[in-house]
């Protein structure tokens, strides 16, 4: 003989089990992502393959270099490095940038992010200037257009003016050898 209390009792049991089922589902999802072998530190960019954002930033005062202008990217591979004098990892990667500046197959340009001009000049004066152009972005508006998450970041712009690669974080000799240089070589080999 069945009473009317079985249906509410089943609903209560389901209600009690529901949080456990949701937890197990989320745990399974996280575990599958963890075991996927994907580098979770890598931050994808939605701009890869798209034209570099239209940018026209004024030059850094007191440094005899042009500002950053996206029109100058056409027909030449360009590395755009986002840096700031207040950024400790930027200091770490600076010797690597000085080394890259010796390679004349591409242009090394900078976007100086939310910095004081005198601090940026002192930074470059103390450590050396690897750049051929430096655009100043005091409010960080251009960096938003570029999809910058933080400094430092480095972009490879192909001869076609499109973003070919984005490196988040400081460049190291290892990351240049294994990640950046292969992307530069690919961009140099592509027709403009």
Backbone as a chain_set.jsonl record, in Angstrom:
{"seq": "XXXXXXXXXXXXXXXXXXXXXXXXXXXXXXXXXXXXXXXXXXXXXXXXXXXXXXXXXXXXXXXXXXXXXXXXXXXXXXXXXXXXXXXXXXXXXXXXXXXXXXXXXXXXXXXXXXXXXXXXXXXXXXXXXXXXXXXXXXXXXXXXXXXXXXXXXXXXXXXXXXXXXXXXXXXXXXXXXXXXXXXXXXXXXXXX", "coords": {"N": [[0.844, -1.156, 0.0], [0.606, 2.145, -0.886], [1.516, 5.332, 0.191], [0.856, 8.867, 0.218], [3.19, 10.049, 0.944], [5.542, 9.15, -0.198], [6.421, 10.451, -2.583], [7.13, 13.163, -1.757], [9.268, 12.407, -0.059], [11.102, 11.266, -1.84], [11.727, 13.531, -3.355], [12.973, 15.084, -1.401], [15.268, 13.515, -0.902], [16.519, 13.704, -3.415], [16.971, 16.441, -3.448], [18.849, 16.629, -1.406], [20.944, 15.148, -2.498], [21.598, 16.6, -4.764], [23.502, 18.874, -4.447], [25.844, 17.349, -4.034], [26.059, 15.961, -6.466], [26.435, 18.119, -8.239], [28.878, 19.117, -7.254], [30.556, 16.862, -7.781], [30.419, 16.831, -10.566], [31.636, 19.338, -11.243], [34.166, 18.903, -10.1], [35.065, 16.827, -11.714], [35.222, 18.161, -14.177], [37.232, 20.113, -13.625], [39.36, 18.384, -13.066], [39.683, 17.093, -15.541], [40.581, 19.275, -17.083], [42.954, 19.833, -15.766], [44.462, 17.541, -16.254], [44.73, 17.638, -18.972], [47.052, 18.432, -20.209], [47.477, 20.874, -21.248], [49.012, 24.086, -21.196], [48.385, 25.886, -18.489], [49.243, 28.34, -17.729], [49.491, 29.789, -19.976], [48.076, 32.436, -21.649], [45.526, 32.865, -23.799], [45.197, 34.891, -26.76], [42.717, 36.831, -28.173], [43.281, 38.318, -30.328], [45.102, 37.214, -32.08], [46.06, 36.692, -35.378], [44.532, 38.758, -36.282], [44.419, 42.158, -37.557], [46.869, 44.376, -36.185], [45.97, 46.581, -33.546], [44.812, 49.853, -34.419], [47.101, 52.228, -33.826], [48.532, 55.129, -32.541], [50.808, 56.514, -30.894], [52.375, 59.052, -28.961], [55.896, 59.963, -29.01], [58.405, 59.063, -26.537], [59.317, 61.64, -24.527], [62.404, 63.407, -24.736], [63.901, 61.322, -25.69], [65.387, 60.455, -28.617], [63.596, 59.178, -30.626], [61.027, 57.84, -32.776], [57.432, 57.816, -32.061], [55.033, 55.205, -31.318], [53.51, 53.792, -34.01], [51.041, 52.154, -35.704], [50.899, 52.102, -38.462], [53.474, 51.898, -39.345], [54.067, 49.22, -39.261], [53.56, 47.81, -41.586], [54.719, 45.646, -44.086], [56.989, 44.811, -42.735], [58.408, 42.778, -40.192], [57.575, 43.189, -36.85], [58.357, 43.548, -33.437], [56.499, 44.256, -30.655], [56.963, 45.479, -27.578], [55.62, 45.657, -24.398], [56.215, 47.7, -21.741], [57.263, 49.005, -18.505], [58.806, 51.325, -16.288], [58.429, 50.857, -13.596], [58.034, 48.195, -13.367], [59.128, 45.214, -12.179], [59.605, 42.614, -13.441], [60.075, 43.561, -16.008], [62.582, 44.68, -15.851], [64.047, 42.356, -15.452], [63.766, 41.064, -17.949], [65.013, 42.797, -19.66], [67.84, 42.595, -20.469], [67.555, 40.496, -22.29], [65.988, 41.653, -24.261], [67.802, 43.57, -25.157], [69.635, 41.882, -26.375], [67.982, 40.811, -28.421], [67.646, 43.107, -29.92], [69.836, 43.266, -31.524], [69.362, 41.81, -33.763], [68.685, 42.535, -36.946], [66.65, 41.883, -38.652], [64.085, 42.412, -37.963], [61.924, 44.912, -36.487], [62.169, 46.386, -33.31], [59.944, 47.596, -31.168], [58.365, 49.726, -28.683], [55.79, 49.934, -26.216], [55.207, 52.111, -23.853], [53.928, 51.734, -20.784], [51.618, 53.262, -18.702], [53.43, 55.058, -17.297], [55.821, 57.356, -15.873], [57.377, 59.874, -17.757], [60.039, 60.741, -17.073], [60.89, 58.66, -15.428], [60.812, 56.477, -17.189], [62.758, 57.289, -19.049], [65.022, 57.277, -17.365], [65.118, 54.566, -16.676], [65.709, 53.411, -19.219], [68.091, 54.747, -19.69], [69.73, 53.753, -17.664], [69.716, 50.96, -18.134], [70.017, 50.574, -20.849], [68.941, 51.081, -24.249], [66.936, 49.217, -26.182], [65.125, 49.708, -28.193], [63.591, 50.795, -31.308], [61.547, 52.455, -31.691], [59.365, 54.213, -29.515], [56.361, 54.362, -27.966], [54.236, 56.302, -25.922], [51.952, 55.524, -23.435], [50.204, 56.825, -21.284], [47.759, 56.59, -19.855], [46.976, 54.022, -20.293], [45.164, 53.319, -22.257], [45.663, 52.542, -24.959], [46.88, 50.103, -24.469], [44.723, 48.604, -23.593], [43.331, 48.29, -26.002], [45.107, 46.597, -27.253], [44.793, 44.345, -25.786], [46.209, 43.87, -23.459], [47.212, 42.209, -20.564], [48.923, 42.653, -18.488], [52.167, 43.935, -17.555], [55.427, 42.664, -18.272], [54.609, 42.313, -21.777], [54.87, 40.856, -25.001], [54.483, 41.26, -28.448], [54.358, 39.714, -31.649], [54.315, 41.081, -34.741], [53.286, 40.468, -37.955], [54.459, 40.865, -41.407], [52.22, 41.524, -42.763], [50.854, 43.129, -41.062], [49.365, 41.946, -39.133], [48.687, 40.459, -35.917], [50.781, 37.968, -34.938], [51.685, 36.484, -32.813], [51.658, 36.317, -29.232], [53.37, 36.971, -26.292], [53.13, 36.521, -22.917], [54.338, 37.932, -19.989], [57.742, 38.041, -18.649], [60.372, 37.891, -21.04], [62.678, 35.271, -21.433], [65.942, 33.819, -21.926], [65.425, 31.134, -22.619], [62.621, 31.14, -23.28], [62.696, 32.837, -25.461], [64.257, 31.356, -27.262], [62.743, 28.948, -27.558], [60.057, 29.692, -27.954], [59.555, 32.429, -28.897], [61.468, 33.052, -31.03], [60.907, 30.972, -33.007], [58.347, 31.862, -33.794], [58.942, 34.386, -34.799], [60.583, 33.651, -36.959], [58.711, 32.294, -38.504], [56.999, 34.413, -39.13], [58.77, 36.016, -40.576], [59.21, 34.393, -42.796], [56.741, 34.321, -44.013], [54.787, 35.683, -46.653], [54.419, 39.153, -47.292]], "CA": [[0.0, 0.0, 0.0], [1.427, 3.342, -1.074], [0.946, 6.541, 0.774], [1.202, 10.107, -0.481], [4.432, 10.608, 1.488], [6.705, 8.671, -0.934], [6.878, 11.466, -3.545], [7.917, 14.199, -1.081], [10.502, 11.831, 0.471], [12.033, 11.139, -2.974], [12.173, 14.892, -3.695], [13.935, 15.502, -0.379], [16.516, 12.794, -1.164], [17.107, 14.32, -4.608], [17.431, 17.76, -3.024], [20.044, 16.422, -0.599], [21.989, 14.628, -3.379], [21.896, 17.56, -5.838], [24.81, 19.543, -4.266], [26.911, 16.374, -4.219], [26.179, 15.723, -7.906], [27.031, 19.321, -8.836], [30.287, 19.107, -6.842], [31.263, 15.819, -8.52], [30.513, 17.283, -11.956], [32.668, 20.381, -11.314], [35.457, 18.283, -9.815], [35.438, 16.099, -12.933], [35.606, 19.163, -15.175], [38.542, 20.651, -13.234], [40.353, 17.32, -13.207], [39.951, 16.893, -16.966], [41.405, 20.403, -17.523], [44.269, 19.69, -15.148], [45.163, 16.426, -16.885], [44.703, 17.781, -20.429], [48.393, 18.712, -20.72], [47.503, 22.251, -21.733], [49.731, 25.003, -20.307], [47.382, 26.764, -17.901], [49.829, 29.665, -17.569], [49.392, 30.467, -21.26], [46.846, 33.203, -21.77], [45.285, 33.035, -25.227], [44.819, 36.228, -27.195], [41.691, 36.848, -29.211], [43.757, 39.16, -31.425], [46.006, 36.478, -32.965], [45.522, 36.59, -36.733], [43.816, 39.987, -36.63], [45.32, 43.312, -37.69], [47.261, 45.065, -34.954], [45.094, 47.727, -33.312], [45.25, 51.156, -34.916], [47.804, 52.859, -32.713], [49.38, 56.278, -32.831], [51.205, 57.024, -29.585], [53.473, 60.024, -29.046], [57.192, 59.436, -28.569], [58.88, 59.352, -25.195], [60.046, 62.91, -24.516], [63.804, 63.354, -24.35], [64.555, 60.208, -26.373], [65.301, 60.815, -30.03], [63.002, 58.073, -31.372], [59.611, 58.084, -33.076], [56.427, 57.151, -31.247], [54.55, 53.916, -31.827], [52.454, 53.99, -34.99], [50.759, 50.872, -36.348], [51.12, 52.21, -39.91], [54.86, 51.527, -39.626], [54.203, 47.771, -39.227], [53.339, 47.237, -42.914], [55.863, 45.189, -44.859], [58.148, 44.5, -41.885], [58.09, 42.096, -38.939], [57.8, 44.091, -35.723], [58.077, 43.099, -32.083], [56.031, 45.343, -29.795], [57.166, 45.098, -26.181], [54.925, 46.531, -23.456], [57.076, 47.765, -20.563], [57.166, 50.155, -17.611], [59.971, 51.42, -15.403], [58.05, 50.366, -12.269], [57.772, 46.758, -13.521], [60.32, 44.42, -11.867], [59.907, 41.632, -14.494], [60.603, 44.271, -17.186], [64.035, 44.779, -15.617], [64.596, 41.014, -15.656], [63.794, 40.701, -19.363], [65.673, 43.831, -20.455], [69.022, 42.088, -21.179], [67.103, 39.66, -23.4], [65.587, 42.597, -25.309], [69.032, 44.138, -25.724], [70.141, 40.864, -27.297], [67.097, 40.768, -29.588], [67.791, 44.331, -30.714], [70.955, 43.087, -32.447], [68.838, 41.153, -34.959], [68.151, 43.612, -37.79], [65.603, 41.378, -39.549], [62.796, 42.916, -37.481], [61.943, 46.144, -35.703], [61.782, 46.228, -31.906], [59.263, 48.823, -30.743], [57.874, 49.645, -27.302], [54.635, 50.655, -25.702], [55.534, 52.436, -22.468], [52.62, 51.6, -20.153], [51.301, 53.94, -17.435], [54.727, 55.379, -16.722], [56.247, 58.753, -15.883], [58.437, 59.986, -18.767], [61.386, 60.803, -16.489], [61.227, 57.317, -14.939], [61.083, 55.642, -18.36], [64.071, 57.707, -19.571], [66.036, 56.801, -16.429], [65.145, 53.11, -16.87], [66.441, 53.134, -20.461], [69.445, 55.263, -19.529], [70.473, 52.845, -16.782], [69.784, 49.586, -18.634], [70.233, 50.546, -22.294], [67.708, 51.222, -25.025], [66.913, 48.281, -27.302], [63.992, 50.008, -29.062], [63.713, 51.689, -32.458], [60.406, 53.37, -31.545], [58.749, 54.09, -28.189], [55.122, 55.097, -27.817], [53.869, 56.509, -24.526], [50.545, 55.247, -23.15], [50.131, 57.171, -19.863], [46.512, 56.167, -19.22], [46.75, 52.603, -20.557], [44.059, 53.116, -23.213], [46.137, 51.752, -26.099], [47.126, 48.745, -23.97], [43.423, 47.922, -23.588], [43.071, 47.898, -27.388], [46.015, 45.501, -27.561], [44.447, 43.186, -24.959], [47.293, 43.658, -22.5], [46.795, 41.77, -19.232], [49.888, 43.208, -17.544], [53.483, 44.106, -18.166], [55.647, 42.882, -19.7], [54.042, 41.456, -22.814], [55.525, 41.089, -26.278], [53.703, 40.852, -29.603], [55.006, 39.611, -32.95], [53.44, 41.578, -35.801], [53.778, 40.02, -39.252], [54.596, 41.86, -42.477], [50.861, 41.896, -43.18], [50.278, 43.998, -40.043], [48.525, 41.16, -38.215], [49.343, 39.898, -34.733], [51.094, 36.557, -35.178], [51.998, 35.791, -31.563], [51.699, 37.152, -28.033], [54.043, 36.351, -25.151], [52.772, 37.183, -21.668], [55.367, 37.763, -18.968], [59.083, 38.419, -19.084], [61.114, 37.022, -21.946], [63.896, 34.672, -20.905], [66.664, 33.198, -23.048], [64.733, 29.901, -23.005], [61.361, 31.436, -23.973], [63.037, 33.407, -26.766], [64.727, 30.268, -28.114], [61.736, 27.916, -27.83], [58.738, 30.223, -28.3], [59.532, 33.68, -29.664], [62.198, 32.98, -32.304], [60.158, 30.233, -34.031], [57.257, 32.706, -34.287], [59.565, 35.421, -35.626], [61.01, 32.985, -38.206], [57.496, 32.047, -39.286], [56.531, 35.71, -39.644], [59.718, 36.462, -41.6], [59.045, 33.539, -43.971], [55.449, 34.584, -44.639], [54.798, 36.803, -47.606], [53.748, 40.332, -46.742]], "C": [[0.903, 1.238, 0.0], [0.727, 4.543, -0.48], [1.407, 7.736, -0.028], [2.511, 10.7, 0.013], [5.672, 10.156, 0.724], [7.249, 9.739, -1.874], [7.637, 12.593, -2.847], [9.235, 13.662, -0.519], [11.531, 11.671, -0.641], [12.566, 12.512, -3.368], [13.201, 15.393, -2.687], [15.282, 14.822, -0.587], [17.25, 13.391, -2.365], [17.678, 15.695, -4.253], [18.715, 17.663, -2.208], [21.208, 15.967, -1.485], [22.433, 15.636, -4.446], [23.217, 18.31, -5.622], [25.988, 18.595, -4.465], [27.128, 16.104, -5.704], [26.811, 16.917, -8.621], [28.524, 19.371, -8.501], [31.082, 18.083, -7.642], [31.421, 16.21, -9.991], [31.598, 18.336, -12.134], [34.058, 19.816, -11.059], [35.947, 17.511, -11.031], [35.903, 17.039, -14.03], [36.994, 19.729, -14.868], [39.647, 19.612, -13.415], [40.684, 17.091, -14.678], [40.797, 18.028, -17.529], [42.827, 20.277, -16.998], [45.094, 18.623, -15.855], [45.24, 16.546, -18.403], [46.078, 18.013, -21.028], [48.534, 20.116, -21.259], [48.22, 23.126, -20.717], [48.734, 26.018, -19.765], [47.924, 28.167, -17.677], [49.721, 30.47, -18.862], [48.034, 31.148, -21.369], [46.593, 33.439, -23.254], [44.898, 34.476, -25.552], [43.794, 36.109, -28.308], [42.151, 37.62, -30.441], [44.692, 38.44, -32.389], [45.324, 36.307, -34.326], [44.751, 37.811, -37.181], [44.807, 41.13, -36.806], [45.636, 43.924, -36.33], [46.343, 46.266, -34.772], [45.689, 49.02, -33.885], [45.823, 51.928, -33.738], [48.635, 54.017, -33.226], [49.702, 56.939, -31.497], [52.377, 57.991, -29.743], [54.78, 59.405, -28.544], [57.479, 59.801, -27.12], [59.729, 60.616, -25.258], [61.487, 62.704, -24.073], [64.571, 62.179, -24.922], [64.337, 60.438, -27.86], [64.843, 59.625, -30.876], [61.558, 58.42, -31.701], [58.702, 57.39, -32.068], [56.018, 55.834, -31.887], [53.359, 54.166, -32.745], [52.252, 52.69, -35.756], [50.94, 50.932, -37.864], [52.533, 51.781, -40.28], [55.07, 50.013, -39.643], [54.182, 47.143, -40.623], [54.66, 46.873, -43.589], [57.079, 44.78, -44.051], [57.659, 43.757, -40.633], [58.488, 43.028, -37.801], [57.486, 43.371, -34.425], [57.652, 44.33, -31.303], [56.11, 44.832, -28.364], [56.48, 46.129, -25.292], [55.742, 46.51, -22.165], [56.753, 48.994, -19.728], [58.37, 50.141, -16.683], [59.689, 50.836, -14.024], [57.86, 48.844, -12.243], [59.057, 45.966, -13.291], [60.612, 43.355, -12.933], [60.43, 42.287, -15.78], [62.113, 44.439, -17.065], [64.71, 43.433, -15.877], [64.745, 40.686, -17.138], [64.627, 41.661, -20.213], [66.963, 43.355, -21.137], [68.662, 41.222, -22.39], [66.683, 40.551, -24.57], [66.8, 43.246, -25.964], [69.657, 43.152, -26.713], [69.306, 40.778, -28.568], [67.288, 41.981, -30.498], [68.957, 44.239, -31.702], [70.522, 42.45, -33.763], [68.121, 42.194, -35.81], [67.083, 43.137, -38.77], [64.223, 41.864, -39.151], [63.018, 44.194, -36.699], [61.497, 45.82, -34.286], [61.239, 47.572, -31.425], [58.694, 48.615, -29.345], [56.606, 50.448, -27.113], [54.929, 50.862, -24.218], [54.221, 52.645, -21.718], [52.542, 52.308, -18.799], [52.553, 54.327, -16.651], [54.939, 56.889, -16.72], [57.408, 58.869, -16.867], [59.846, 60.005, -18.171], [61.825, 59.441, -15.955], [61.575, 56.378, -16.094], [62.448, 55.994, -18.96], [65.2, 57.198, -18.677], [66.218, 55.283, -16.569], [65.991, 52.755, -18.094], [67.878, 53.634, -20.392], [70.307, 54.335, -18.694], [70.724, 51.48, -17.432], [70.125, 49.472, -20.111], [68.899, 50.594, -23.019], [67.738, 50.28, -26.226], [65.93, 48.679, -28.415], [64.347, 50.944, -30.212], [62.557, 52.693, -32.495], [59.811, 53.123, -30.163], [57.52, 54.976, -28.151], [54.711, 55.145, -26.357], [52.354, 56.359, -24.369], [50.279, 55.53, -21.669], [48.871, 56.683, -19.154], [46.213, 54.689, -19.437], [45.637, 52.316, -21.547], [44.483, 52.266, -24.413], [46.37, 50.304, -25.671], [45.822, 47.947, -23.912], [43.093, 47.436, -24.994], [43.913, 46.69, -27.796], [45.696, 44.249, -26.739], [45.512, 42.85, -23.945], [46.703, 43.297, -21.136], [47.668, 42.393, -18.155], [51.226, 43.333, -18.233], [54.471, 43.137, -17.537], [54.862, 41.887, -20.563], [54.74, 41.819, -24.113], [54.687, 40.484, -27.394], [54.605, 40.729, -30.816], [53.971, 40.035, -33.98], [54.057, 41.165, -37.126], [53.866, 41.16, -40.256], [53.241, 42.342, -42.974], [50.163, 42.785, -42.156], [49.384, 43.273, -39.053], [49.355, 40.618, -37.054], [49.521, 38.397, -34.952], [51.278, 35.777, -33.877], [51.998, 36.807, -30.428], [52.361, 36.357, -26.917], [53.709, 37.169, -23.909], [53.853, 36.875, -20.639], [56.735, 38.108, -19.516], [59.688, 37.388, -20.037], [62.363, 36.528, -21.235], [64.662, 34.113, -22.098], [65.963, 31.929, -23.54], [63.44, 30.192, -23.764], [61.616, 32.073, -25.335], [63.413, 32.28, -27.721], [63.59, 29.326, -28.518], [60.392, 28.461, -28.314], [58.8, 31.411, -29.266], [60.233, 33.558, -31.018], [61.5, 32.128, -33.357], [58.999, 31.056, -34.617], [57.79, 33.838, -35.185], [59.971, 34.823, -36.973], [59.816, 32.729, -39.116], [56.987, 33.345, -39.914], [57.462, 36.241, -40.731], [59.544, 35.679, -42.895], [57.741, 33.813, -44.718], [55.555, 35.757, -45.592], [53.991, 37.937, -47.018], [52.709, 40.805, -47.678]], "O": [[1.839, 1.344, 0.793], [-0.48, 4.735, -0.632], [2.284, 7.602, -0.881], [2.909, 11.765, -0.457], [6.754, 10.698, 0.949], [8.466, 9.908, -1.945], [8.716, 12.956, -3.313], [10.228, 14.389, -0.502], [12.717, 11.912, -0.416], [13.749, 12.641, -3.683], [14.177, 16.044, -3.057], [16.326, 15.464, -0.466], [18.469, 13.562, -2.328], [18.759, 16.057, -4.718], [19.579, 18.533, -2.313], [22.349, 16.362, -1.243], [23.54, 15.524, -4.973], [24.008, 18.378, -6.563], [27.02, 18.995, -5.004], [28.272, 16.025, -6.152], [27.636, 16.735, -9.515], [29.344, 19.639, -9.379], [32.167, 18.394, -8.133], [32.461, 15.94, -10.592], [32.396, 18.249, -13.067], [35.02, 20.202, -11.722], [37.138, 17.544, -11.341], [36.869, 16.746, -14.735], [37.838, 19.814, -15.76], [40.744, 19.939, -13.868], [41.852, 16.914, -15.025], [41.656, 17.78, -18.375], [43.788, 20.581, -17.705], [46.301, 18.789, -16.034], [45.763, 15.647, -19.062], [46.267, 17.815, -22.228], [49.62, 20.505, -21.689], [48.061, 22.935, -19.511], [48.289, 26.907, -20.491], [47.148, 29.096, -17.458], [49.845, 31.695, -18.844], [46.988, 30.52, -21.204], [47.367, 34.141, -23.905], [44.341, 35.185, -24.713], [43.992, 35.367, -29.27], [41.492, 37.584, -31.48], [45.045, 39.003, -33.425], [44.185, 35.848, -34.42], [44.352, 37.898, -38.343], [45.913, 41.081, -36.266], [44.784, 43.981, -35.443], [45.974, 46.909, -35.755], [46.898, 49.243, -33.838], [45.117, 52.238, -32.778], [49.349, 53.896, -34.221], [48.968, 57.809, -31.028], [53.266, 57.768, -30.565], [54.773, 58.455, -27.762], [56.881, 60.718, -26.558], [60.74, 60.658, -25.96], [61.763, 61.93, -23.156], [65.768, 62.045, -24.672], [63.199, 60.599, -28.302], [65.583, 59.126, -31.724], [60.93, 59.203, -30.99], [59.128, 56.505, -31.326], [56.601, 55.411, -32.885], [52.329, 54.685, -32.315], [53.181, 52.183, -36.385], [51.12, 49.889, -38.492], [52.771, 51.346, -41.406], [56.154, 49.558, -40.008], [54.73, 46.058, -40.819], [55.587, 47.68, -43.655], [58.109, 44.432, -44.63], [56.606, 44.086, -40.086], [59.587, 43.582, -37.787], [56.48, 42.671, -34.318], [58.361, 45.335, -31.29], [55.421, 43.885, -27.986], [56.727, 47.328, -25.417], [55.944, 45.454, -21.565], [56.061, 49.906, -20.181], [58.889, 49.08, -16.336], [60.609, 50.371, -13.351], [57.557, 48.278, -11.193], [59.977, 46.03, -14.107], [61.773, 43.197, -13.309], [61.143, 41.649, -16.554], [62.836, 44.351, -18.058], [65.8, 43.373, -16.445], [65.745, 40.091, -17.541], [64.915, 41.362, -21.372], [67.169, 43.687, -22.304], [69.377, 41.217, -23.391], [66.98, 40.249, -25.726], [66.825, 43.448, -27.178], [70.15, 43.554, -27.767], [69.852, 40.682, -29.666], [67.111, 41.882, -31.712], [69.051, 45.054, -32.62], [71.233, 42.539, -34.763], [67.057, 42.68, -35.427], [66.652, 43.905, -39.63], [63.279, 41.739, -39.932], [64.136, 44.519, -36.301], [60.549, 45.059, -34.09], [61.976, 48.549, -31.294], [58.556, 47.485, -28.879], [56.381, 51.478, -27.748], [54.903, 49.917, -23.429], [53.494, 53.604, -21.975], [53.295, 51.999, -17.876], [52.707, 53.963, -15.485], [54.302, 57.611, -17.487], [58.331, 58.056, -16.825], [60.749, 59.358, -18.701], [63.007, 59.104, -16.021], [62.511, 55.584, -15.998], [63.208, 55.102, -19.337], [66.225, 56.738, -19.179], [67.344, 54.785, -16.578], [66.879, 51.906, -18.017], [68.779, 53.024, -20.965], [71.489, 54.152, -18.986], [71.808, 50.913, -17.297], [70.485, 48.393, -20.582], [67.865, 50.202, -22.479], [68.479, 50.514, -27.181], [65.91, 48.044, -29.47], [65.261, 51.764, -30.117], [62.596, 53.665, -33.249], [59.754, 51.987, -29.691], [57.619, 56.195, -28.286], [54.823, 54.152, -25.638], [51.579, 56.992, -25.086], [50.142, 54.597, -20.878], [48.919, 56.389, -17.959], [45.287, 54.155, -18.826], [45.205, 51.169, -21.665], [43.747, 51.373, -24.834], [46.086, 49.38, -26.433], [45.824, 46.741, -24.157], [42.631, 46.309, -25.171], [43.473, 45.862, -28.593], [46.282, 43.195, -26.983], [45.706, 41.683, -23.603], [45.819, 43.983, -20.624], [47.208, 42.634, -17.039], [51.395, 42.885, -19.367], [54.343, 42.824, -16.354], [54.512, 40.79, -20.131], [55.155, 42.962, -24.302], [54.237, 39.343, -27.3], [55.515, 41.537, -31.002], [52.898, 39.442, -34.087], [55.218, 41.473, -37.395], [53.411, 42.274, -39.995], [53.126, 43.432, -43.535], [49.006, 43.158, -42.351], [48.72, 43.903, -38.229], [50.551, 40.357, -37.186], [48.552, 37.657, -35.128], [51.058, 34.566, -33.833], [52.292, 37.986, -30.623], [51.974, 35.225, -26.628], [53.974, 38.371, -23.86], [54.235, 35.722, -20.441], [56.88, 38.428, -20.696], [59.531, 36.18, -19.857], [63.022, 37.283, -20.52], [64.088, 33.95, -23.174], [65.913, 31.677, -24.744], [63.179, 29.562, -24.789], [60.836, 31.872, -26.266], [62.944, 32.247, -28.859], [63.483, 28.948, -29.685], [59.663, 27.76, -29.015], [58.171, 31.393, -30.324], [59.659, 33.92, -32.045], [61.492, 32.52, -34.524], [58.709, 30.953, -35.808], [57.175, 34.195, -36.19], [59.727, 35.429, -38.017], [59.889, 32.917, -40.331], [56.597, 33.371, -41.081], [57.002, 36.847, -41.698], [59.712, 36.236, -43.98], [57.649, 33.564, -45.92], [56.315, 36.699, -45.366], [52.997, 37.713, -46.327], [52.028, 41.792, -47.397]]}, "num_chains": 1, "name": "protein.A"}
